[in-house]
Amino acid sequence: MSIRQSLLAILNQGPCYGYQLRSEFDRRTGSTWPLNVGQIYNTLDRLERDGLVEKADSDQAGHIYYAITAAGSAEAHGWLSSAVVRVGPARDELAIKLAIAVTLPDVDVAAVIQTQRKSSLGTVQELTSLRDTSAKPASTEDLAALLVIESQLFAAEAEVRWLEHIKTRLAQAAEAGVRAPMPLSTKTPKRGRPVKRTLHNAPTQ
């Protein structure tokens, strides 16, 4: 999540102080990813250092306002007009857990999957209920929150489908005699980063 560009996009609407920025971020994202004020001010310090914001006036309560610069406005526009590039796969705890589980002895992977599936279905039900109660937004703030809810719902539904797929994949592996516990390797690990697996012949746009 890019806090930096998000704050710039908000500041492009007008000067704000730290707590105000936190409030604006929360209400524009459905309060899904709450930020603490320390994150806000640390980010503002870096933005000021990089010439993207500058301190403006302060009010009678002592709030110091930050105003976006021309360079900051250009960065905000660039962020909003460009695609989000996934630099690398995120470390998904569930994927790591199941990948490790299939390599270990005495682990009932089917039970691990079932436990997760029950939890994921519960999440789907909760998000579906939230989506249904927010299906007709009455304001832009409601619409923004609905978009976030639906993003989380689609991700949860995809997780359930993936878990179902894993059961099929494990059955196929068992038939082929593939799955067996992996003992610790006796080879001395090479120094440096391991070579990443890449997708070959990926379609280009």
MIDOSE-1310 file (N, C-alpha, C; in nm, 2 decimals, decimal comma, always signed):
residues 205
msir	+0,08/-0,12/+0,00/+0,00/+0,00/+0,00/+0,09/+0,12/+0,00; +0,06/+0,22/-0,09/+0,14/+0,34/-0,10/+0,08/+0,45/-0,02; +0,13/+0,47/+0,10/+0,09/+0,58/+0,19/+0,13/+0,71/+0,13; +0,25/+0,71/+0,08/+0,31/+0,83/+0,02/+0,23/+0,89/-0,09
qsll	+0,19/+0,81/-0,19/+0,11/+0,87/-0,30/-0,03/+0,90/-0,26; -0,08/+0,82/-0,16/-0,22/+0,84/-0,12/-0,23/+0,98/-0,05; -0,13/+1,01/+0,04/-0,13/+1,14/+0,10/-0,11/+1,25/+0,01; -0,03/+1,23/-0,09/-0,01/+1,33/-0,20/-0,14/+1,36/-0,27
ailn	-0,21/+1,25/-0,30/-0,34/+1,27/-0,38/-0,44/+1,35/-0,29; -0,44/+1,32/-0,16/-0,53/+1,40/-0,07/-0,49/+1,54/-0,06; -0,36/+1,56/-0,04/-0,30/+1,70/-0,03/-0,32/+1,78/-0,16; -0,34/+1,71/-0,27/-0,37/+1,78/-0,40/-0,50/+1,85/-0,39
qgpc	-0,59/+1,82/-0,30/-0,72/+1,88/-0,28/-0,71/+2,01/-0,20; -0,60/+2,02/-0,12/-0,58/+2,14/-0,04/-0,49/+2,11/+0,08; -0,43/+2,21/+0,15/-0,34/+2,18/+0,26/-0,41/+2,11/+0,38; -0,34/+2,03/+0,45/-0,39/+1,95/+0,56/-0,29/+1,94/+0,67
ygyq	-0,33/+1,92/+0,79/-0,23/+1,89/+0,90/-0,24/+1,74/+0,93; -0,15/+1,69/+1,01/-0,13/+1,54/+1,02/-0,26/+1,47/+1,06; -0,32/+1,51/+1,17/-0,44/+1,43/+1,21/-0,55/+1,44/+1,11; -0,56/+1,56/+1,04/-0,66/+1,58/+0,94/-0,63/+1,48/+0,82
lrse	-0,51/+1,46/+0,79/-0,47/+1,37/+0,68/-0,51/+1,23/+0,72; -0,48/+1,19/+0,84/-0,52/+1,05/+0,89/-0,67/+1,03/+0,88; -0,75/+1,13/+0,92/-0,89/+1,13/+0,91/-0,94/+1,12/+0,77; -0,88/+1,20/+0,68/-0,92/+1,19/+0,54/-0,89/+1,06/+0,47
fdrr	-0,77/+1,00/+0,51/-0,73/+0,87/+0,45/-0,83/+0,77/+0,50; -0,86/+0,77/+0,63/-0,96/+0,67/+0,68/-1,09/+0,68/+0,61; -1,15/+0,79/+0,60/-1,28/+0,80/+0,55/-1,29/+0,78/+0,40; -1,18/+0,79/+0,33/-1,17/+0,77/+0,18/-1,14/+0,62/+0,15
tgst	-1,10/+0,54/+0,25/-1,07/+0,40/+0,23/-1,15/+0,31/+0,32; -1,26/+0,36/+0,37/-1,35/+0,28/+0,45/-1,29/+0,24/+0,59; -1,19/+0,31/+0,63/-1,12/+0,28/+0,76/-1,07/+0,14/+0,76; -1,03/+0,09/+0,65/-0,98/-0,05/+0,64/-0,84/-0,07/+0,68
wpln	-0,76/+0,03/+0,64/-0,61/+0,03/+0,67/-0,58/+0,15/+0,76; -0,61/+0,15/+0,89/-0,59/+0,26/+0,98/-0,44/+0,30/+0,99; -0,41/+0,42/+0,98/-0,27/+0,47/+1,00/-0,26/+0,54/+1,13; -0,14/+0,52/+1,20/-0,12/+0,60/+1,32/-0,06/+0,73/+1,28
vgqi	-0,07/+0,83/+1,36/-0,03/+0,96/+1,33/+0,12/+0,97/+1,31; +0,20/+0,88/+1,38/+0,34/+0,87/+1,36/+0,38/+0,84/+1,21; +0,30/+0,74/+1,15/+0,33/+0,71/+1,01/+0,30/+0,83/+0,92; +0,20/+0,91/+0,96/+0,16/+1,02/+0,88/+0,28/+1,12/+0,88
yntl	+0,32/+1,16/+1,00/+0,43/+1,26/+1,01/+0,56/+1,21/+0,96; +0,59/+1,08/+0,97/+0,72/+1,03/+0,91/+0,71/+1,04/+0,76; +0,60/+1,01/+0,71/+0,58/+1,02/+0,56/+0,59/+1,17/+0,52; +0,53/+1,26/+0,59/+0,53/+1,40/+0,56/+0,67/+1,45/+0,56
drle	+0,75/+1,41/+0,66/+0,89/+1,45/+0,67/+0,97/+1,41/+0,54; +0,94/+1,28/+0,50/+1,01/+1,24/+0,38/+0,97/+1,31/+0,25; +0,84/+1,34/+0,25/+0,78/+1,41/+0,13/+0,84/+1,56/+0,13; +0,86/+1,62/+0,25/+0,91/+1,75/+0,25/+1,06/+1,75/+0,21
rdgl	+1,13/+1,64/+0,26/+1,27/+1,63/+0,22/+1,29/+1,62/+0,07; +1,19/+1,55/+0,01/+1,20/+1,52/-0,14/+1,14/+1,63/-0,22; +1,10/+1,74/-0,15/+1,05/+1,86/-0,22/+0,91/+1,84/-0,28; +0,83/+1,74/-0,22/+0,70/+1,72/-0,28/+0,59/+1,79/-0,19
veka	+0,62/+1,82/-0,07/+0,53/+1,90/+0,01/+0,61/+2,01/+0,08; +0,55/+2,11/+0,13/+0,62/+2,21/+0,21/+0,52/+2,26/+0,33; +0,58/+2,30/+0,43/+0,50/+2,35/+0,55/+0,44/+2,48/+0,51; +0,31/+2,49/+0,54/+0,23/+2,61/+0,51/+0,20/+2,68/+0,64
dsdq	+0,09/+2,75/+0,65/+0,05/+2,82/+0,77/+0,01/+2,73/+0,88; +0,00/+2,78/+1,00/-0,05/+2,71/+1,12/-0,18/+2,78/+1,17; -0,27/+2,70/+1,23/-0,39/+2,77/+1,28/-0,38/+2,80/+1,43; -0,48/+2,86/+1,48/-0,48/+2,90/+1,62/-0,46/+2,79/+1,72
aghi	-0,49/+2,66/+1,68/-0,48/+2,55/+1,76/-0,33/+2,49/+1,76; -0,25/+2,55/+1,67/-0,11/+2,51/+1,66/-0,09/+2,40/+1,56; -0,19/+2,37/+1,48/-0,18/+2,27/+1,37/-0,09/+2,32/+1,26; +0,01/+2,25/+1,22/+0,09/+2,29/+1,11/+0,04/+2,23/+0,98
yyai	+0,00/+2,31/+0,88/-0,05/+2,26/+0,76/+0,06/+2,23/+0,66; +0,04/+2,13/+0,58/+0,13/+2,09/+0,47/+0,06/+2,11/+0,34; +0,14/+2,18/+0,25/+0,08/+2,20/+0,11/+0,17/+2,13/+0,01; +0,10/+2,08/-0,09/+0,17/+2,01/-0,20/+0,24/+2,10/-0,29
taag	+0,36/+2,06/-0,34/+0,43/+2,14/-0,44/+0,39/+2,10/-0,58; +0,45/+2,17/-0,68/+0,42/+2,13/-0,82/+0,47/+1,99/-0,85; +0,59/+1,96/-0,79/+0,65/+1,82/-0,81/+0,56/+1,72/-0,74; +0,51/+1,75/-0,62/+0,42/+1,66/-0,55/+0,29/+1,64/-0,63
saea	+0,24/+1,74/-0,69/+0,11/+1,73/-0,77/+0,14/+1,64/-0,89; +0,25/+1,66/-0,95/+0,29/+1,58/-1,07/+0,30/+1,43/-1,03; +0,36/+1,40/-0,91/+0,37/+1,26/-0,87/+0,23/+1,20/-0,84; +0,15/+1,28/-0,78/+0,01/+1,23/-0,75/-0,06/+1,20/-0,87
hgwl	-0,06/+1,29/-0,97/-0,12/+1,27/-1,10/-0,06/+1,14/-1,17; +0,07/+1,13/-1,16/+0,14/+1,01/-1,23/+0,09/+0,88/-1,16; +0,08/+0,88/-1,03/+0,03/+0,76/-0,96/-0,11/+0,72/-1,00; -0,20/+0,82/-1,01/-0,34/+0,80/-1,04/-0,36/+0,76/-1,18
ssav	-0,27/+0,80/-1,27/-0,29/+0,77/-1,41/-0,21/+0,65/-1,46; -0,13/+0,59/-1,38/-0,06/+0,47/-1,42/-0,11/+0,34/-1,35; -0,07/+0,23/-1,41/-0,11/+0,10/-1,35/-0,03/+0,07/-1,23; -0,08/-0,01/-1,14/-0,01/-0,05/-1,02/+0,07/-0,18/-1,06
vrvg	+0,20/-0,17/-1,05/+0,29/-0,28/-1,10/+0,32/-0,36/-0,97; +0,29/-0,49/-0,98/+0,32/-0,58/-0,88/+0,47/-0,62/-0,90; +0,56/-0,56/-0,82/+0,70/-0,59/-0,83/+0,74/-0,73/-0,81; +0,68/-0,80/-0,71/+0,71/-0,94/-0,69/+0,59/-0,99/-0,61
pard	+0,59/-1,13/-0,60/+0,48/-1,19/-0,52/+0,48/-1,15/-0,38; +0,37/-1,11/-0,32/+0,36/-1,08/-0,18/+0,38/-1,21/-0,10; +0,44/-1,20/+0,02/+0,45/-1,32/+0,11/+0,32/-1,35/+0,17; +0,25/-1,44/+0,11/+0,12/-1,48/+0,15/+0,14/-1,59/+0,26
elai	+0,10/-1,56/+0,38/+0,12/-1,66/+0,49/+0,05/-1,79/+0,46; -0,07/-1,79/+0,41/-0,14/-1,92/+0,38/-0,07/-2,00/+0,28; -0,03/-1,94/+0,17/+0,05/-2,01/+0,06/+0,18/-2,07/+0,12; +0,25/-1,99/+0,20/+0,37/-2,04/+0,26/+0,34/-2,16/+0,36
klai	+0,23/-2,15/+0,44/+0,20/-2,25/+0,53/+0,16/-2,38/+0,46; +0,09/-2,38/+0,36/+0,05/-2,50/+0,28/+0,17/-2,56/+0,21; +0,25/-2,47/+0,15/+0,37/-2,52/+0,08/+0,46/-2,59/+0,17; +0,48/-2,54/+0,29/+0,56/-2,61/+0,39/+0,50/-2,74/+0,44
avtl	+0,36/-2,73/+0,46/+0,29/-2,84/+0,52/+0,30/-2,97/+0,43; +0,30/-2,95/+0,30/+0,30/-3,07/+0,21/+0,44/-3,13/+0,21; +0,54/-3,06/+0,26/+0,68/-3,12/+0,26/+0,71/-3,19/+0,39; +0,62/-3,18/+0,49/+0,65/-3,23/+0,62/+0,58/-3,37/+0,65
pdvd	+0,64/-3,45/+0,73/+0,57/-3,58/+0,77/+0,47/-3,55/+0,88; +0,38/-3,64/+0,89/+0,28/-3,64/+1,00/+0,20/-3,51/+1,00; +0,17/-3,45/+0,89/+0,09/-3,33/+0,88/-0,04/-3,37/+0,80; -0,15/-3,35/+0,86/-0,28/-3,38/+0,79/-0,31/-3,25/+0,71
vaav	-0,26/-3,25/+0,58/-0,28/-3,13/+0,50/-0,43/-3,11/+0,47; -0,51/-3,21/+0,45/-0,65/-3,20/+0,43/-0,72/-3,13/+0,55; -0,68/-3,16/+0,67/-0,73/-3,09/+0,79/-0,69/-2,95/+0,79; -0,57/-2,92/+0,75/-0,52/-2,78/+0,75/-0,61/-2,70/+0,65
iqtq	-0,63/-2,76/+0,53/-0,72/-2,69/+0,43/-0,86/-2,67/+0,48; -0,92/-2,77/+0,54/-1,05/-2,76/+0,59/-1,07/-2,66/+0,69; -0,97/-2,65/+0,78/-0,98/-2,54/+0,89/-0,97/-2,40/+0,82; -0,89/-2,39/+0,73/-0,87/-2,26/+0,66/-1,00/-2,23/+0,58
rkss	-1,05/-2,33/+0,51/-1,17/-2,31/+0,43/-1,29/-2,26/+0,51; -1,30/-2,32/+0,63/-1,41/-2,28/+0,72/-1,40/-2,13/+0,76; -1,27/-2,09/+0,79/-1,25/-1,96/+0,82/-1,27/-1,86/+0,71; -1,22/-1,90/+0,59/-1,24/-1,82/+0,47/-1,39/-1,80/+0,43
lgtv	-1,46/-1,91/+0,44/-1,61/-1,90/+0,42/-1,68/-1,81/+0,51; -1,63/-1,81/+0,64/-1,69/-1,71/+0,73/-1,66/-1,57/+0,69; -1,54/-1,55/+0,64/-1,50/-1,41/+0,60/-1,58/-1,37/+0,48; -1,61/-1,47/+0,39/-1,69/-1,44/+0,27/-1,83/-1,40/+0,31
qelt	-1,89/-1,47/+0,41/-2,02/-1,44/+0,46/-2,03/-1,30/+0,52; -1,93/-1,27/+0,60/-1,92/-1,14/+0,67/-1,92/-1,03/+0,57; -1,83/-1,04/+0,47/-1,81/-0,94/+0,37/-1,93/-0,93/+0,28; -1,99/-1,04/+0,25/-2,12/-1,04/+0,17/-2,22/-0,96/+0,24
slrd	-2,24/-0,98/+0,37/-2,34/-0,91/+0,45/-2,31/-0,76/+0,45; -2,18/-0,72/+0,46/-2,14/-0,58/+0,46/-2,17/-0,52/+0,32; -2,13/-0,60/+0,21/-2,16/-0,56/+0,08/-2,31/-0,53/+0,05; -2,39/-0,62/+0,10/-2,53/-0,61/+0,08/-2,59/-0,49/+0,15
tsak	-2,54/-0,46/+0,27/-2,59/-0,34/+0,34/-2,54/-0,21/+0,28; -2,44/-0,22/+0,20/-2,38/-0,10/+0,14/-2,40/-0,09/-0,01; -2,49/-0,18/-0,06/-2,50/-0,19/-0,20/-2,55/-0,07/-0,27; -2,62/+0,02/-0,20/-2,67/+0,14/-0,26/-2,61/+0,26/-0,19
past	-2,49/+0,30/-0,22/-2,42/+0,41/-0,15/-2,50/+0,54/-0,16; -2,51/+0,61/-0,05/-2,58/+0,74/-0,05/-2,48/+0,85/-0,07; -2,35/+0,83/-0,06/-2,25/+0,94/-0,07/-2,13/+0,88/-0,14; -2,04/+0,97/-0,18/-1,91/+0,93/-0,23/-1,83/+0,85/-0,13
edla	-1,84/+0,89/+0,00/-1,77/+0,82/+0,10/-1,82/+0,68/+0,11; -1,95/+0,66/+0,10/-2,01/+0,52/+0,11/-1,96/+0,44/-0,01; -1,95/+0,51/-0,13/-1,90/+0,44/-0,25/-1,76/+0,39/-0,24; -1,67/+0,48/-0,18/-1,53/+0,44/-0,16/-1,52/+0,32/-0,07
allv	-1,60/+0,32/+0,04/-1,60/+0,21/+0,13/-1,65/+0,08/+0,06; -1,75/+0,09/-0,02/-1,80/-0,02/-0,09/-1,70/-0,09/-0,18; -1,62/+0,00/-0,25/-1,52/-0,05/-0,34/-1,42/-0,14/-0,26; -1,38/-0,09/-0,15/-1,28/-0,16/-0,06/-1,34/-0,30/-0,02
iesq	-1,47/-0,29/+0,03/-1,54/-0,41/+0,07/-1,54/-0,52/-0,04; -1,58/-0,47/-0,16/-1,59/-0,57/-0,27/-1,45/-0,62/-0,31; -1,35/-0,54/-0,30/-1,21/-0,59/-0,32/-1,18/-0,71/-0,23; -1,21/-0,69/-0,10/-1,18/-0,79/+0,00/-1,27/-0,91/-0,02
lfaa	-1,39/-0,89/-0,06/-1,48/-1,00/-0,09/-1,43/-1,09/-0,20; -1,39/-1,02/-0,31/-1,34/-1,10/-0,43/-1,22/-1,18/-0,39; -1,13/-1,12/-0,31/-1,01/-1,19/-0,27/-1,04/-1,31/-0,18; -1,14/-1,29/-0,09/-1,18/-1,40/+0,00/-1,24/-1,52/-0,08
eaev	-1,33/-1,48/-0,18/-1,39/-1,58/-0,27/-1,28/-1,65/-0,35; -1,18/-1,58/-0,40/-1,08/-1,64/-0,47/-1,00/-1,74/-0,38; -0,98/-1,71/-0,26/-0,91/-1,79/-0,16/-0,98/-1,92/-0,14; -1,12/-1,92/-0,13/-1,20/-2,04/-0,12/-1,18/-2,13/-0,24
rwle	-1,19/-2,07/-0,36/-1,17/-2,14/-0,49/-1,03/-2,21/-0,49; -0,93/-2,13/-0,45/-0,79/-2,18/-0,45/-0,78/-2,30/-0,36; -0,84/-2,30/-0,24/-0,84/-2,41/-0,15/-0,90/-2,53/-0,21; -1,01/-2,51/-0,28/-1,08/-2,63/-0,35/-0,99/-2,68/-0,45
hikt	-0,92/-2,60/-0,52/-0,82/-2,64/-0,63/-0,71/-2,72/-0,57; -0,66/-2,68/-0,45/-0,55/-2,75/-0,38/-0,59/-2,90/-0,35; -0,71/-2,92/-0,31/-0,76/-3,06/-0,28/-0,74/-3,14/-0,41; -0,78/-3,09/-0,52/-0,77/-3,16/-0,65/-0,63/-3,18/-0,68
rlaq	-0,54/-3,08/-0,66/-0,40/-3,09/-0,69/-0,33/-3,20/-0,61; -0,37/-3,20/-0,48/-0,31/-3,30/-0,39/-0,35/-3,44/-0,43; -0,48/-3,46/-0,47/-0,52/-3,59/-0,51/-0,45/-3,64/-0,64; -0,43/-3,55/-0,73/-0,35/-3,58/-0,85/-0,21/-3,62/-0,82
aaea	-0,15/-3,54/-0,72/-0,01/-3,57/-0,68/+0,00/-3,71/-0,61; -0,10/-3,74/-0,53/-0,10/-3,87/-0,46/-0,11/-3,98/-0,56; -0,19/-3,97/-0,66/-0,21/-4,07/-0,77/-0,07/-4,09/-0,84; +0,00/-3,98/-0,86/+0,12/-3,99/-0,94/+0,24/-4,03/-0,84
gvra	+0,21/-4,04/-0,71/+0,32/-4,08/-0,62/+0,42/-3,97/-0,60; +0,37/-3,84/-0,62/+0,47/-3,73/-0,60/+0,49/-3,69/-0,46; +0,38/-3,69/-0,38/+0,39/-3,63/-0,25/+0,46/-3,72/-0,15; +0,57/-3,67/-0,10/+0,64/-3,75/+0,01/+0,72/-3,64/+0,09
pmpl	+0,74/-3,67/+0,22/+0,81/-3,58/+0,31/+0,94/-3,54/+0,25; +0,99/-3,42/+0,27/+1,12/-3,38/+0,22/+1,21/-3,37/+0,34; +1,31/-3,46/+0,35/+1,41/-3,45/+0,46/+1,49/-3,33/+0,45; +1,56/-3,29/+0,55/+1,65/-3,18/+0,54/+1,76/-3,21/+0,45
stkt	+1,80/-3,12/+0,36/+1,91/-3,14/+0,27/+2,04/-3,15/+0,33; +2,12/-3,24/+0,28/+2,26/-3,25/+0,33/+2,36/-3,17/+0,25; +2,31/-3,10/+0,15/+2,40/-3,01/+0,07/+2,42/-2,88/+0,14; +2,54/-2,83/+0,13/+2,58/-2,70/+0,18/+2,51/-2,59/+0,10
pkrg	+2,43/-2,51/+0,16/+2,36/-2,40/+0,09/+2,46/-2,31/+0,02; +2,43/-2,26/-0,10/+2,52/-2,16/-0,16/+2,49/-2,02/-0,11; +2,59/-1,94/-0,10/+2,57/-1,81/-0,05/+2,50/-1,72/-0,16; +2,44/-1,62/-0,11/+2,36/-1,53/-0,20/+2,22/-1,56/-0,21
rpvk	+2,15/-1,49/-0,28/+2,00/-1,50/-0,29/+1,97/-1,62/-0,39; +1,87/-1,70/-0,36/+1,83/-1,81/-0,45/+1,78/-1,75/-0,58; +1,79/-1,82/-0,69/+1,73/-1,78/-0,82/+1,58/-1,79/-0,81; +1,51/-1,68/-0,85/+1,37/-1,68/-0,84/+1,31/-1,76/-0,96
rtlh	+1,20/-1,83/-0,94/+1,13/-1,90/-1,05/+1,06/-1,79/-1,12; +1,06/-1,79/-1,25/+0,99/-1,70/-1,34/+0,90/-1,77/-1,43; +0,79/-1,70/-1,48/+0,70/-1,75/-1,57/+0,75/-1,73/-1,71; +0,77/-1,83/-1,79/+0,82/-1,82/-1,92/+0,71/-1,80/-2,02
napt	+0,74/-1,73/-2,13/+0,64/-1,71/-2,23/+0,51/-1,64/-2,18; +0,53/-1,55/-2,09/+0,42/-1,48/-2,03/+0,36/-1,39/-2,14; +0,23/-1,37/-2,15/+0,17/-1,29/-2,25/+0,21/-1,14/-2,23; +0,23/-1,07/-2,34/+0,27/-0,93/-2,33/+0,14/-0,85/-2,37
q	+0,14/-0,73/-2,32/+0,03/-0,64/-2,36/+0,07/-0,54/-2,46
